[in-house]
């Protein structure tokens, strides 16, 4: 594993025009094959990323480990782009407000035993 802090952090805007938010790029992390990092929250949540020779496990199991740490996972459309978003269950109201504010659409919830497709507007 190799880490490279970004000092000072690189600030940039993302989102739709008029609804941009500023992000800060603070660290580059290079994983070797079969290495994993775990991101942790102050409330005890965990999120793993695992590098394989063929690519990545970009998330822990959607209907197992993420659920056990209090997350929901969904597929979201934002204009022509699609994102997988992992949401803290106790912050769902804040997430739904963000989705509305950014003009996004939840396509499906991916964290149950079956995919829960959400009907389009």
C-alpha positions in Angstrom: 0.0 0.0 0.0 1.2 3.5 -0.8 -0.4 6.7 0.5 0.3 10.2 -0.9 -1.3 13.1 1.1 -2.5 16.0 -1.0 -1.2 19.1 0.7 -2.9 21.5 0.5 -6.0 19.6 -0.5 -7.2 20.1 -4.0 -10.7 21.7 -3.9 -13.1 21.3 -6.8 -16.8 21.7 -7.5 -19.1 18.8 -8.6 -22.8 18.6 -9.3 -25.3 20.3 -11.6 -24.8 24.0 -12.5 -26.4 26.1 -9.8 -26.3 23.1 -7.3 -22.5 22.5 -7.1 -20.8 21.4 -3.9 -17.1 21.7 -3.1 -15.1 18.6 -2.5 -11.5 18.3 -1.2 -9.1 15.7 -2.5 -7.0 14.9 0.6 -5.2 11.6 -0.1 -4.2 9.2 -2.9 -4.1 5.5 -1.9 -2.6 2.8 -4.0 -3.4 -0.8 -3.1 -1.6 -3.9 -4.2 -3.4 -7.1 -5.2 -5.4 -8.6 -2.4 -5.1 -5.6 -0.1 -8.0 -4.0 1.6 -8.7 -0.6 3.4 -11.5 0.0 5.8 -13.0 3.4 6.1 -14.6 4.1 9.5 -17.0 6.7 10.8 -17.1 8.2 14.3 -20.4 6.3 14.9 -18.7 2.9 14.2 -19.7 2.3 10.6 -17.2 0.6 8.3 -16.8 0.5 4.5 -14.2 -1.8 2.8 -12.5 -1.5 -0.5 -10.5 -4.5 -1.7 -8.1 -4.5 -4.6 -7.9 -7.7 -6.7 -5.6 -8.5 -9.7 -8.6 -8.0 -12.0 -10.0 -4.8 -10.4 -11.8 -4.0 -7.1 -14.5 -5.1 -4.7 -15.8 -1.5 -4.6 -18.1 -2.1 -1.6 -18.6 -4.8 1.1 -21.5 -7.1 0.6 -24.6 -4.9 -0.1 -27.1 -7.1 1.7 -24.7 -8.4 4.5 -21.8 -6.4 5.9 -23.1 -3.0 4.9 -26.6 -3.7 6.4 -24.9 -4.9 9.6 -23.2 -1.5 9.9 -26.5 0.4 9.4 -26.2 1.3 5.7 -28.6 1.2 2.8 -27.3 1.0 -0.8 -28.9 2.3 -3.9 -28.3 3.0 -7.6 -28.9 6.7 -8.5 -29.2 8.5 -11.8 -27.8 12.0 -12.0 -28.4 13.2 -15.5 -26.5 10.9 -17.8 -24.4 9.4 -15.0 -25.1 6.6 -12.6 -23.8 6.2 -9.1 -23.9 3.6 -6.3 -24.6 5.4 -3.1 -24.2 4.0 0.5 -26.4 5.8 3.0 -26.4 5.7 6.8 -29.9 4.5 7.7 -30.3 7.1 10.4 -29.5 9.9 7.9 -32.0 8.9 5.3 -34.0 12.1 5.5 -30.8 14.1 4.8 -29.9 11.8 1.9 -33.4 12.1 0.3 -33.1 15.9 0.6 -29.7 15.8 -1.1 -31.1 13.6 -3.9 -33.9 16.1 -4.5 -31.6 19.1 -4.3 -29.2 17.6 -6.8 -32.0 16.6 -9.2 -31.1 12.9 -8.9 -33.4 9.9 -9.2 -33.2 6.7 -7.1 -33.4 3.8 -9.6 -33.2 0.9 -7.2 -32.3 -0.1 -3.6 -29.7 -2.9 -3.7 -29.4 -4.0 -0.1 -32.3 -6.4 0.3 -32.6 -10.1 -0.7 -34.1 -8.8 -4.0 -33.4 -5.6 -5.8 -36.1 -3.1 -5.1 -36.7 -1.2 -8.3 -38.1 2.4 -7.8 -40.6 3.6 -10.3 -39.6 6.6 -12.4 -41.2 10.0 -11.9 
